[in-house]
């Protein structure tokens, strides 16, 4: 996209349009997706991008970072992929090369934030006031705005799991909690890196290279700090829920073992009595007693009754 000095969209096109960019008096937004073609490499050579930064922008995985060069700044941020969800917080790098005259966005896969704002600018026919600095802010704010609803969904699901722990004995609940712990740990690491990027921009602004609005940077910093704080809070909540799940499961198992132990203790003397009178020795007077069978049954019933009274008195059940 090529704009005039007033931010009005002059033309939208391909690599040839980027090659026609003349600098002063114009703004250029160049969006590059996927690997560089030979034609795109020739176009990018004209911008004299730092070769190490250019190499970093081509990597499918790279932590967020910020560097200021003589002619441009370079940022790598993490944005959510299109099909990301609160159970799979998948991210991809979004690289930005920018100065007061141009912005080059670079991503391997389709960028939802870039595509959304690209359509808006094409529809409006102009950039919002603030030039390239504001354009960068909008893209970075879009990253935050797509993370926030997912984090709230995580919070709601963890709240629901907290209630389910006392009702469910399914190990899938534990697997879900472990998955959340992994996802949140990765997300927190990404948020902390991105927070550091914005802090670096706030500490060392380069208005000659790229003029950011101070309040917009403060807004970005607050939101990334909040995301990092939420990710840390939810991690602690997941750890507590895992401990709670294990404790509830252990308590439930202890109750089962207690019942089984009591039943075993009650039936042990009955087994002893049955074992004794199950022997076939001739010299056992009780075997020939007319009321022996009923006496033994009554004796066994008395043992069970006495054992149950003891259990109730001790409050074991």
WOGIGI-V583684 format. One record per residue. N is the residue number from 1. PSI is psi in whole degrees, 0 to 359 (* if undefined). Layout:
n=(N	N)
psi=(PSI	PSI)
This chain:
n=(1	2	3	4	5	6	7	8	9	10	11	12	13	14	15	16	17	18	19	20	21	22	23	24	25	26	27	28	29	30	31	32	33	34	35	36	37	38	39	40	41	42	43	44	45	46	47	48	49	50	51	52	53	54	55	56	57	58	59	60	61	62	63	64	65	66	67	68	69	70	71	72	73	74	75	76	77	78	79	80	81	82	83	84	85	86	87	88	89	90	91	92	93	94	95	96	97	98	99	100	101	102	103	104	105	106	107	108	109	110	111	112	113	114	115	116	117	118	119	120	121	122	123	124	125	126	127	128	129	130	131	132	133	134	135	136	137	138	139	140	141	142	143	144	145	146	147	148	149	150	151	152	153	154	155	156	157	158	159	160	161	162	163	164	165	166	167	168	169	170	171	172	173	174	175	176	177	178	179	180	181	182	183	184	185	186	187	188	189	190	191	192	193	194	195	196	197	198	199	200	201	202	203	204	205	206	207	208	209	210	211	212	213	214	215	216	217	218	219	220	221	222	223	224	225	226	227	228	229	230	231	232	233	234	235	236	237	238	239	240	241	242	243	244	245	246	247	248	249	250	251	252	253	254	255	256	257	258	259	260	261	262	263	264	265	266	267	268	269	270	271	272	273	274	275	276	277	278	279	280	281	282	283	284	285	286	287	288	289	290	291	292	293	294	295	296	297	298	299	300	301	302	303	304	305	306	307	308	309	310	311	312	313	314	315	316	317)
psi=(130	130	155	184	337	0	10	137	120	318	149	128	205	209	328	325	320	325	337	358	129	358	245	136	0	157	144	134	112	121	124	124	137	196	152	132	163	321	318	324	320	322	314	330	330	338	355	50	146	127	324	319	319	321	319	324	343	353	137	340	124	135	153	141	166	134	141	125	181	323	347	166	158	129	141	123	167	119	157	141	167	320	23	151	174	346	345	87	76	137	161	150	141	114	142	124	123	148	191	354	335	160	127	116	139	128	149	312	169	136	115	322	316	314	318	313	332	315	321	316	320	322	317	331	18	160	151	154	142	351	210	326	315	323	317	318	317	317	318	323	327	324	313	315	337	335	320	312	324	321	324	325	321	316	315	319	319	325	320	320	324	325	328	338	322	353	332	143	13	132	345	330	318	319	320	319	319	320	317	320	318	313	318	326	317	320	318	318	317	316	319	316	315	324	319	324	312	323	320	320	321	322	322	69	148	71	334	324	306	120	104	150	129	319	326	320	319	320	315	316	317	318	319	325	320	318	316	320	318	317	319	318	316	328	315	321	319	316	319	320	321	315	319	318	315	320	316	318	319	318	317	319	322	321	318	315	327	316	316	322	318	316	318	317	326	317	347	310	329	321	323	314	314	325	320	310	3	356	153	36	144	326	60	95	324	336	335	5	135	322	14	318	313	328	316	317	317	319	318	321	322	322	315	316	316	320	319	322	319	317	317	322	324	352	43	343	*)
